[in-house]
Amino acid sequence: MTTMLGVSLRGREVLMVGGGLVTARRLRRFLDDGALVRVVAPELAPETRAIMVENAVPWTKRPFRRGDVRTAWLVHTATGDRRVDRAVVAQCERQRRLCINASDGAMGSARLTAQTSAGDVVVGVTGVVGVDPRRSMDVRDAVAAMLSSGRLPLRRRRPGLVGRVDLIGGGPGPADLMTVRARRLLAEADVVVADRLGPAAEVRGELGSDVLVIDVGKRPGDHPVPQEEINALLVEHARAGKRVVRLKGGDPFVFGRGGEEVLACVAAGVPVMVTPGVSSAISVPQSAGIPVTHRGTASAVHVVNGQGGIAPATLAAMLDDAVTTVVLMGVAALPRLVDAALAHGVPTESPVAIVENGHSPHQRTIRARLSDIVTVAQAERVENPAVIVFGDVARADLLLPVSATVESTA
């Protein structure tokens, strides 16, 4: 029977006997754990030498001697000579030192596990009978995939730990467009403060029944939870020792007011990190076959919040043939924006596309020239969430056949 232990090697001496490729592969793992490694070997493989030089690892250039294990907490032997490795194991037994025998794992008193981690959770895999590294690695990889996807429970269960806030970008909607890190952080969360847009509804079913979900979603003209109260919620729950995830649509720093939430946490002394998400400014046009940049068509992107004022920089971008202008949350502002563009001299025939409900089963694309887009959008009853694209990249025939998009024309 094998008992697995979580052993901290930080600041403790690890002796590695042998200087070949196996030592090179294992050496970095011990160094990453903070171990004080020294190597005893007559010769070093180039790979081993490079790691040792980089990390100033002491080298005793000679064969193993029995007294070498005297001060070690852990010994790893990989000489390539089974007789020597067995001698190292025997000496460790006499001096009660744990020993990993790389040439015959069943003979040593310890084994390295096939290891993976997710946040502060570490999972190790080994066998009970015999040594089968390939099987252990296959199992480890399968567990790692499940940890990354957020399908395994990662929440802490002991109270009194330091709380923190993670702002994560949920992307344009589908949960499988979230980052691996974002899914893992959700699996660790005690409290989820969620926006209306993004993958909130889809991932909510994956959360434990005891995870507190707070809906702070904003709708056009309806902000039921002011930003100051959202900031206060994040701080309050983190100070109570909770792992708080602020789940936002798109990317937290693209018109997501993520910066304000970071400042609130920093001011309160609450640890906070930001995990990026796929911004709808890029991904929603992409879902309709619209690249925001395209060689020979557009070499720059100007992203605008439609709820704000119309800045001179926006009008200049719309007048520049090489710039794509992307407007988020801009359906209500479309008439005002189009009037300003036409008055500024933007050509009436400039292409415009509106992608409604991007990356959803209800996605549709409305296209028209600048002078007609307001009339077409009203006739089609376009509603938020929608992303509006101004510029030559919005042409229906740029990449896809016209039949491949849902469109309306004046």
Secondary structure, DSSP 8 states (H G I E B T S, - for coil): ---------TT-EEEEE--SHHHHHHHHHHHHTT-EEEEE-S---HHHHHHHHHHT--EE-S---GGGGTT-SEEEE--S-HHHHHHHHHHHHHTT-EEEETT-TTTSSB---EEEEETTEEEEE--SSS--HHHHHHHHHHHHHHHHHT-S-----SSS---EEEEEE-BTS-GGGS-HHHHHHHHH-SEEEE-SSSSHHHHHTTS-TTSEEEE---BTTB-SS-HHHHHHHHHHHHHTT-EEEEEESB-TTSSS-HHHHHHHHHHTT--EEEE----HHHHHHHHTT--SSBTTTB-EEEEEETTS---HHHHHHHH-TTEEEEEES-TTTHHHHHHHHHHTT--TT-EEEEEESTTSTT-EEEEEETTTHHHHHHHTT--SSEEEEESGGG-TTSSS-GGGS-----
